Amino acid sequence: MNRTRKQVVEQNEVSEVFTFSLGKIPQRVLIEGKHKNFPLVITLHGGPGSPIPFSVGCRGMFPEFTERFLMVYWDQLGCGINNYQLDSRFTVDFFVEMAADLIVEVKKMFPGNPLILFGMSWGSVLALKVLRKTQGKVDGVVTWGQVLRKLFLNEEVYQALEKAGCPAGKIQKIRAITADEFEDKDMKLLAGSVRKYTDGYFNKKGEQAPLFPIIRGLLTSPDYRLRDFKAIMINGVSSAKWLWKELLAIDLTEELAAVNVPYYILQGDTDIVTSTTVIKKEVEASYNACLHCRVIKNSGHMPGKAGMEAVLETLQEAAENVQ
């Protein structure tokens, strides 16, 4: 850990890895912030099983966030420091239960602090569902890449691939994919094609978030071992194809329209993985004053530099509106 990072950690009033029982399974969670009375932000990462950028291994790495919030970093069960071989018991609802347990544990420690959820992609599913499950405990939600319905398997994706020059044979195979029969090879074909032929994942015009400093920071983390770092990519979630089947079949339209706390959705303008076009229409059609949708230019499903700046700015706005 370099001197700058060490200074950040030393200046934080709270910087500790705690062990909580989530879903009756002990899991490690990092809580870090400059002052213990700051608003809480529980991060719910994407994937499933991809604890980037916020993870238990990033102590001292994000002072721009910890100077404003008490950040709660949880590597969800099955990846990172909480790597675990999952089986079919671990459904979407089980992950929601674990997220609800985390909220209870954190609120025990900081009962007077406002609490905001930040969910990325898959994490947005957990954020929306746990908001409904823990009525009164969550004060606001910010998401990037909100999952809603027909993830991947929709006409917008097919047409974007056709327009971008994806070979007809590949598109034919993609159109034949169904949620019920979904396999690992289908995800490789889908995700690989969207990455290669479109700006759906990463917008080539936008400045990307610096990935190398995050990787370097995780490798030099005081909390991560090498096996934890490896479990960011190869982990117990890798074989959990039933989770992807659930995600591909999920429809959160009614749940999103019914939110009753400030709920800010950030979307990349070229995101077709979690369709920005569909999200904008649903937010407008809901006539729900709690729902807000902001589109970030030159951004895809994965936030670049502008996306991360928008996340920080929106979290700050959410915190100001609930204090």
Protein Blocks (a to p, Z undefined) as FASTA:
>chain_A
ZZklmmmmmmpmbdcdddddehhiacddddddfbfkbccdddddehehiacfbdfklghk
lmmlmmmbccdddddehiajlgccddfklcfklmmmmmmmmmmmmmmmmmmbccddddeh
jlmmmmmmmmmmmgojagbdcdehiafbhghiafklmmmmmmnopafklmmmmmmpcfkl
gcfklmmmmmmmmmmmmcklpcckbccddfklmmmmmmmpckbcfklmmmmmnccklmmm
mlmmmmmmpccklmmmmpcbdcdddddfklcklgfklmmmmmmmnopakbccdddehiaf
bdcfklmmmmmmmmmmmmmmmZZ
